[in-house]
Amino acid sequence: MARVLFATEVSFCPPHGGTPIRTYNLIDSLCEHHQVVLLARRPGAPCALDSRVQTWVPLPPGPGGRGWRDLRSLYYFFRPYRGWAEPLAQVCRQSQPDVTWFDYGHWGQYVPIVKRAGSRAAIMGTHNIQSELTHQVLASLAPTRAEYWRKLARYGAESWHERRLFANFDLVVSVSEADRSSHARFVGEQRSRTIPNYVNEASYPADPGIMRSANLAVVTASFGAYQNRLGAEWLLREVWPIVCRERPDAQLQLVGRNSTDLAPLAGRWPNVTCSGEVDSASDHLRRAALSLVPLHHASGSRVKILESWACGTPVVSTSLGAAGLEVAEGDGLVLADTAAEFARAIVTLLSDARQRDLLAERGRVLLRQNYSFPVNTARLDQLLADALKLRDEQL
């Protein structure tokens, strides 16, 4: 059993969306066999992790902001923010952790602080390649817009941090082999590891009162995110007209935060609805015949695919949407990259219940083999042991 200080800026409770789900599951897994002190924002409602962690220390508000305030906050990609550095050092001195796990974002400048305060090892848990996501947004903006220059500055700060300050960590943990390979350029192969995104099937219980609709396809996402919004727009503009011509009875539901922002575009089709933010995507996935992942911009891997498999729902995805997962065609999903291919996959599967069931079963098997809570809890145990061993060898 190790003493773990887990520091995160992510609001993970309730665990809605890919980033909060990963953070929540990491904390939950670490609590299985280790003593966890949590430095994180306090949720406004009770959280099940309250009874799991040894101590929960509130993380003060961060230095971020909008507009030029956001630009000024880039200073803290290089230097510690006092509002976080002081409580971090204090809780580290009190808990004397074997490992400090920094989750998400850019924390390399805080590693010397926890090492001086008594932490034996420091781990960076990434969720994707942050600089790559910012670069994708940057590529879509015109240089005449102020937002372009803010994103350019952020891209530069993120890239510098990854290249320079990731080296402060004893291990850098990525969610996919592609991400791990990228991070290894800066920290070396020995200090670069992978713990994939995963889900706890117990969080997606079957409800006998929910019946599947053989005509319904669903997209679950936070549609305020650049890549999700563009993917949904592509689906509505280029894919769905083809589906409607071949299957007029087909229905599409956009589920998640900011989905109602797409209502003007979705309103062109009487069989498309925007549900807005929901407490859980599980019920919507269990009602649907298909889960769609129409992404052309992404990094990391998609938790929404794992959630679909946990709910017994097969997936139609672009190749990039399924990137980061060790899957092949037919392993719980169908891959399609052009509008015509994507529409054809939807139409074909809506008409073939047997094929849908087969894909769903293969997805469930793959989930349990590689992306389940027990499998990745064991991987985390081994990873902590490796981090401490590497640290001791360096001393």
N, C-alpha and C positions, 0 to 999 in steps of 0.2 A: 504493500500500500504506500502510495506517495502522497505528499502534501502538494496540492496544486492551487496556485492563484490564477484565476481565469479573468482576464480583463477584456471587456468588449464595449464598443460604442453602439452596438446593434440593439434596437428595441425588439426583443425576441419573444415577448409574452404579451398577447397570445401569438403562437408561432404560425403566422399567416404569411405565405410567400416564401420563395426559395432561400433568401438570406436569413430571415428569422428562423426558419425550420432547421437549417444547418446549425446555426448557433445553439438553438435549444437542444438539438439532439447531441451535439458535442458535450454540452454541460451535463445532460442526462446520462450519457454513456460514462463520462469521467466519474460521476457520482456512484456508479455501480461498485467500483473497487478502490476508490481513492477519496481522500478528504479534500473537498473543494471549498475554497474561499472565493467568492464571486465579487468582482468590482464591476458594476453595471448599473444602468438606469433602473430605477424602481418603476414597475408598471402601475397603472392606476387601479388595477383590479387584482385579486388574489392570483398567485401563480403556483402551479404544482411544484415547481423547483424550490420553493421556499422550504419545504420539508426535506429536500434532498441535499442542499448545500449546507456546509457547516456554518458559514457566516455569509451574509449578503451586505456588502458595503455599497451605498449609493455612489454612482459616478456622476460628478457635477456636469452641467451643460458644457458642450464643447465650444471650440473657437469658430465654428463655421458661421456662414451667413449668406446673404444674397448679394448679387451685383459686385460692387467694388469691395464690400466687406468680405465676400468670398475670396477675392484676390488677396486681401491682406492676410486672410487665414492661411494662405499657402506658406507663410513663414514657418508655420508649425509642422510642415512636412520635413523641416530640417532641424528645428530646435524644439525641445519639450515645451508643451503648454503648461504653465504653472498650475492652472486649475486642475490638471490631471496628474502632474508630476508629484505634487505634494501628497495627495491621498494615496497614490500608488506606492510611494516610498514608505508612508506610514503603515499601510496594511501589510506591506512586505516585511517591514521590521517586526511587526506583531506576529505574523503567521509563519515567518521563516520557511517559505515554500521550497520544496525540492525543485519544482518546475513552475515557471510563470508562462502561461499560455496567453499570447496576445492574439485576439481574434479580429479579423477583418481590418481593412484600412491600412494605415501606415504608422507603425509603432517602433521602428528601428531606433529612433533617437531616445527611447525610454529604456532600452536594454541596460546601458551603464548604470542607470538609477536603481533598477531592481537587483543588479549584481552587487552593487555597493551595499544595498540594504539587506542582503543575505540570501537571495535566490541562487540556487546552484546552477540551474539551466534556464534558458529562454527559448520558447518556440513561437514562430509566427505561423498562424493558421490563416491561409488565404482562402478567398471564395472564388477568385478568378484572377485574371491579369488586369488589374485596375487601369493601368496606362493604356492597354489595348482597347478597353471599353470607351475610354475618353477619346482615343484616337478615332474610333468609329463614329462618334458623335461629331467630332471636329471635321471629318471628311464630308459631312452632310451640310456644313454651314458655309455661307459666303463670307469672304474676308471683310466685307463691308459692314458686317454686323458686330456689335460690341461683344455678343456672346461668343463669337469666334475667338476673339483675343483672350477672353477669360478662360475658355477651354484650352487654348494653346498654352497659356501659362500653367494651367493645372496639369496638362499632359507632360510638360517639361518637369514639373515638380514631382509628379508620380514616377516618371521614368528615372529621374535622378535618385529618388529614394530607393527604388527597387535595385538599381545598379550599385549603390553605395552602402545603404544602411541595412539592407537585408543580410549583409555579411555579418552583422552583429549577432544574429541568432545562431543558436546551436543547431537548430533544425528549422527548415522552412517546409510547411506542409501544404500541398496543392490538392485540388479536387479531381484532377485528371492527369493523364500521362503527358498530354500536350502542354498543360500549364507547368507541370513539374519540370519538363525539359527546358522550358523557357526560364524558370527560376534557377535551374541548375547552372545556367551560364554565369550567375552572379555569386552563388554560394558553393558550387561544386556538387558532384554526384553524391558524395557521401552524406552531405547535409541536406539533401533534397529528397522528400518523401511524398507519398500519396495516401490520403484517406479520402475515398470518393464521397460525394454526396450520398446520403442514405436516409431512409425513413423507418419509422417504427410502425409495423403493421397494426399494432394494437391501437394506434391513433386513428385508424380507418375501419371501424367495426361495420360489419354488414347490417343493414336495416331491412328486415323483411317487408316493411311497409313501403319501400321504394321500388318501383317497377321501372325497368328500362324502356325507353322509347326507341323503337327500331329506326326512327327517322331523324334522331337528334344527334348533332355534333356540337361539341363544346370546346371553347378556348378559355383556359383559366390563366390569368396573368395579372400583374400590376401594369395597367396600360399607360400609366404615366412614364414608365421607363421607355427610353428611346427605341430600343430594339423591339420591345413588345408592341408599341404603338405602330411602328412601321410594318411589322409583320401582319398585324390585324388589318391595316389599310390595304396591304397587298392581297390578303385573303378576300376582303370585301370587294375590291375593285376588279381583280383579275381572275380569281378562282371561283368565287361564289356565283357569278353570272353563268359560268359553264355548268356548275352543279344544278342550278335552277332550271336550265334548259333541259337537262336529262332527267332530273328528279324534282319536279315541281313541289312534291310533298316534303322535301328535305327541310329541316329546321336547323338554325344555327343560334347558339347562345354564347355571348361574351360575358364572362363572369370574372369580376375582380375590380379593384380600385381603379377609378378613372375610366371604366368601360363606358359610362354614360357620355363621356366626351366624344365618343365615336357615334353617338346616336344620329347626328345629321347624315353621316355616310351610311350607317346601318339602316336608316329609315327608308332607303331606296328599295329595300326588300321587305315585304310583309312578313316573311318567315324568319327574320333576324331580330333578336332581342338583346338588350344590354342590361344586365342585372345589377350592376354596381358592386360595391364591396359587400362581401358576405362573411359570416362567422367562420365558415368552413367550406372548402371546395369539394369535400367528400361526397355530400349528397348530390351535388350537381354532376359529378363524375359518374356516380352510380346510376343516375337517370339516363345518362347519355350512351348511345351506341358507340360513339367514337370520341376520342380526345385529339385535338389538332394542335400542332406546334409549328406555325408558319413563319419561322425565323430565318432571316438572312444576315443578321448581325448578332454576335454573341461571343462570350468567353466562359470558361468553366464548363459546367454541365447543368442540365435542367432537372430540378427537383420535380417539376410538374409531370414529367414522364414517369418518374418513380411513383408519384402519388396516383397516377392513372393506373399503373399496374397493381398497386395496393388495393385499388377499388375494382379490379377486374375489368378495366376498360382498355381496349386496344388503342393504338396511337398511329396517326399519320403525321409524319414530321419531315421537314427538310433535312438534308444531311447535316447542315450546320446546327439545326435545332437539336439533333441527337448527338452532336459532337461531345466528347468527354466521357461518354458511356461506352463500355466495351460491349457493343451490340453489333449484330449483323442483320441484314434484311430477313424479316420473319421472326426475329427474336422479340416478339411483343409489339412490333411496329412495322409499318411500311414507309419506306423512304421515297420522297418525291420532291424534285427541286423546281421544275417549271410549273407554271399555272395549269397547263393542260394535264401534266402528270399528277399533280396534287388533286385536281378535280376528279380525274379518273379513279384515283385511289379511294376517294370519298364515296363516289357513286358505286364503285364495285363492292366495297365493304358494307355499305348500307343495304345492299341487295343480297348479302351472303352472311347469314347469321352463323353458319358453321365455321367459316373462316375467321369471323370475329372472335368466336369462342376459342378457337385454336390459338390465335395470336394472344389473347388475354391470358391463357394458361401458360404459354411460353414466357410471357412477360413476368408472371408471378414466380415461375421457377427461377428466372434470372435474378429477380429481385431478392429472393431468399438466398441465392448462392453468393451474391456479391454486394448487394446494396441494402442489407437488412441491419437492424439494430444489434443483434447478437454478434454477427460476423465483424462488424466494424468497432464494437466495443472491445473485442479481443485485439483487433489491430491497434487501437489506441493504447491498450495496456502495453503492447510490445513497443510501440513508438516511444512511450515515456521511458521505458527501460533503456532503449537505444539512446535517447537524448542524454540521460544521466551517465551512461557508459562513455559516450563521446566526450562529454564534459570532463569526466574524471581522467580520461586519457590525455586531454589537453593540459591538465594541471601538472 
